[in-house]
Amino acid sequence: MTTQSTGPDPDHVFPDHVPPELVRDFSYWTSPGMERTPGGDPQAALSRLLAGAPPVFYAPSATYDGRGAWVVTRAEDQRTILQNAETFSSNRFIFKAALGEDLPMIPLEIDPPDHQMYRALLNPLLSPRRVDELEARARSRAVGLIESFRDRGGCEVMNDFAFPFAVGVFLQFLGLSDDRRDEFLGWADQQFHGNLEERRGAMRTVVDFMRGLIEERKRAPTDDFVSFLLGAKVQDRALNDREVLGIAVLLFEAGLDTVAAAIGFDLNHLALHRDDQRRLREDPELIKPAVEELFRAYSTISPVRRAVRDFELGGLTIKAGDYVSCPTMLANRDPQEFPDPERIDLARESNRHTAFAYGPHRCLGSHLARRELIIGLQEFLARIPTFRIREGTAPITYGGYVFGIEDLQLAWDPDAAADPAEDAR
């Protein structure tokens, strides 16, 4: 049963068990600060909910596919949800809901105990040791990109650096050349930031591409991620085609947009906060803790779970079948969790952020993402003079399934000069 909302939007429909006073007209795509805004700060805009909204409220159109969901604003409550996989399932099958295809993204949409089985298979590919082995090539890619625009006096960060750098790692995993980059970026942009029909179309394109790549690797294996999956076993059996496809699609979903967005938000922050930029130049050892603080301050994802049984949280009942959204950008600016959370302190200690989510489904690629951000900032600051936002421009920021930034135009200060890279590290 559903009830007609008497809240700010009379067209909102919500379940009978949801108290009307807990319904809020909220969307990750269209609420204030979430739409594409020049010079915006979507994380700060969303964090205002911490002062004006209940700890948990219901938004009738909060999820990726337009469903209603409970939005959990406090870090402690989010941890309660995300670590309780027995009650709050990750098995939402986004692609099934959007495309009618029974395709889970593995292991993200697989619950324990099977989740651990897939995790054990994939963990070695993205372990700290494996990331160490990937670092030299990633650093070389970063250096090459930066050198290509260093003498131009400025750059557009997302297209000149952030996306080529992040997507290069993804293409390396798939054994594909960089000439597919723009095509992949177009799919990612439509899927994460387009309207519902654009998202569905891009999802279908991604699935079809991965299915074709799998068939190609069956005929001619190479030393790449898909070939590894085709030769891998779980519980003494080979992965079936559905499992290989689900894992490959997750690689696209998780690896293409989030790292690039983080690079963009970080460099935007440093361009706007010149004291922080100077601190990192003077003390490159500070870059590692700074990356953690910037992950906290500019989180980009909002994990969603589906309740499989009734659950009491803060005096309200989440019913079986309800969706629950846990925006990391709220948990990471929760004043009950972080002293002075709106202040960005590059040397912040005890930084227990949840930018990579929390619990058994914590991001499998967190070690690689962290290393990419460290490498990106190290090389950018070592090779580029002091930079600022180019006069007359403002980057476009926006909310959505993944918070993003685009058209980030930087200019080097005319009287500044970067130290030689070998002296800066």
Buried (B, 14 or more C-beta within 10 A) or exposed (E): EEBEBEBEEEEBBBBEBBEEEBBBBBBBBEBEBBBBBEEBBBBBBBBEBBEEBBBBBBBBBBBBBBBBBBBBBBBEBBBBBBBBBEBBBBBBBBBBBBBEBEBBBBBBBBBBEBBEBBBEBBBEBBEEEEBEEBBEEBBEBBBEBBEEBBEEBBBBBBBBBBBBBBBBBBBBBBBBEEEBBEEBBEBBBBBBBBEEEEBBBBBBBBBEBBBEBBEEBEEEBEEBBBBBBBEBEBEEEEBEEEBBBBBBBBBBBBBBBBBBBBBBBBBBBBBBEEEBBEBBBEEBEBBEBBBBBBBBBBBBBBBBBBBBEEBEBEEBEBBEEBBBBBBBBBBBBBBEBBEEBEEBBBEBEEBEBBBBBBBBBBBBBBBBBBBBBBBBBBBBBBBBBBBBBBEEBBBBBBBBBBBBBBBBBBBBEEEEEBEEBEEBE
